């Protein structure tokens, strides 16, 4: 059994910035030497979110527009009454999407669909330095 912890660090622009982390995730899985198992990706932070989506520009715009419609950035949020950042919408959006994902590992790679990409979404209103925590668990080539 192999258990590896890794991280992915990057900067975001905020305001529903979507960052494709798939390549860096695949690199971390390959470096772990896990052949069969799972990788869990966790985004610390109350305005951080993860999901799987096709990274096509029109679809990403649709995704942003959807969240602006259901959770408008200019809406009235009780959180904004006690926080100068006025990012109540950011917290609600991140909570709805979620902060983590678990993905199967097969043949030394995160097992994804043809067009499926793993993306980080910074729902906060301004730029931030972000770090994702990866936990990769499974068996290697010579283990049963």
C-alpha positions in Angstrom: 0.0 0.0 0.0 1.3 3.4 -1.0 0.0 6.6 0.7 1.4 9.9 -0.7 0.5 13.5 0.1 1.3 16.3 -2.3 0.1 19.8 -3.1 -0.5 22.1 -6.0 0.1 25.8 -5.6 -1.0 28.6 -7.8 -2.3 32.2 -7.9 -5.9 33.1 -8.9 -7.5 36.3 -10.1 -10.7 35.8 -8.0 -14.2 36.6 -9.3 -15.0 33.0 -10.3 -11.6 32.4 -11.8 -11.5 28.8 -13.2 -8.1 27.1 -13.2 -7.6 23.8 -14.9 -5.4 21.6 -12.6 -5.7 18.4 -14.6 -2.1 18.2 -15.9 -0.6 19.0 -12.5 -2.9 16.4 -10.9 -1.8 13.8 -13.4 1.9 14.6 -12.8 1.4 14.2 -9.0 -0.4 10.8 -9.5 2.4 9.6 -11.8 5.1 10.7 -9.3 3.3 8.8 -6.5 3.9 5.5 -8.2 0.4 4.4 -7.3 -1.0 2.2 -10.2 -4.4 1.4 -8.8 -6.3 3.4 -6.1 -7.7 6.8 -5.6 -6.6 10.4 -5.4 -8.4 12.9 -3.2 -8.1 16.6 -4.0 -9.0 19.0 -1.2 -9.2 22.8 -1.5 -8.7 24.6 1.9 -10.6 27.8 2.1 -14.2 28.9 2.5 -14.3 30.4 -1.0 -12.5 27.5 -2.8 -14.2 24.9 -4.9 -13.5 21.9 -7.2 -15.4 20.2 -9.9 -15.1 18.3 -13.2 -16.1 20.0 -16.4 -15.2 20.2 -20.1 -12.9 23.2 -20.4 -14.6 24.7 -23.5 -14.8 28.5 -23.4 -18.6 28.7 -24.1 -19.3 26.1 -21.4 -17.1 27.9 -18.9 -19.0 31.1 -19.7 -22.3 29.3 -19.2 -21.1 27.9 -15.9 -20.2 31.4 -14.7 -23.5 32.9 -16.0 -25.5 30.1 -14.2 -23.9 31.0 -10.8 -24.4 34.7 -11.4 -28.1 34.0 -12.0 -28.7 31.7 -9.0 -26.3 33.4 -6.6 -25.8 37.0 -7.8 -22.7 38.8 -6.8 -24.7 41.9 -6.1 -27.3 40.2 -3.9 -28.2 40.9 -0.3 -26.2 38.5 2.0 -26.3 38.6 5.8 -22.5 37.8 5.7 -21.8 41.1 4.1 -23.2 43.0 7.1 -20.3 41.8 9.2 -17.5 41.4 6.7 -16.0 44.3 4.7 -15.0 41.9 1.8 -18.7 41.8 0.8 -18.2 38.2 -0.4 -21.3 36.5 0.9 -22.0 35.3 -2.6 -18.5 33.7 -2.8 -19.1 31.6 0.3 -22.5 30.4 -0.9 -21.2 29.5 -4.3 -18.2 27.6 -2.9 -20.4 25.7 -0.5 -22.7 24.6 -3.3 -19.9 23.4 -5.6 -17.8 21.8 -2.8 -14.2 21.7 -1.7 -13.1 18.2 -2.7 -13.1 15.4 -5.1 -12.1 11.7 -5.1 -11.0 10.3 -8.4 -10.1 6.7 -9.3 -6.5 5.9 -10.2 -6.1 3.3 -13.0 -2.8 2.3 -14.6 -1.0 5.1 -12.8 -3.3 7.9 -14.0 -6.3 9.7 -12.6 -9.2 8.0 -14.5 -11.1 10.7 -16.3 -13.5 10.9 -19.3 -12.3 12.0 -22.7 -13.3 15.7 -22.3 -13.3 15.7 -18.5 -11.0 18.2 -16.7 -10.6 18.9 -13.0 -10.9 22.6 -12.2 -10.4 24.8 -9.2 -12.8 27.7 -8.9 -11.9 30.7 -6.9 -15.3 32.1 -6.0 -13.8 35.0 -3.9 -13.9 38.6 -5.0 -10.2 39.1 -5.3 -6.9 37.4 -6.2 -5.4 34.8 -3.9 -2.6 32.4 -3.4 -4.1 28.9 -3.3 -2.9 25.5 -2.4 -4.6 22.2 -3.0 -3.9 19.1 -0.9 -3.6 15.8 -2.7 -3.8 12.4 -1.0 -3.0 9.5 -3.3 -3.6 6.0 -2.0 -3.3 2.6 -3.6 -1.0 -0.1 -4.8 2.1 0.0 -6.9 3.3 -2.3 -9.7 4.7 -4.9 -7.4 2.0 -4.9 -4.8 -1.2 -6.9 -4.8 
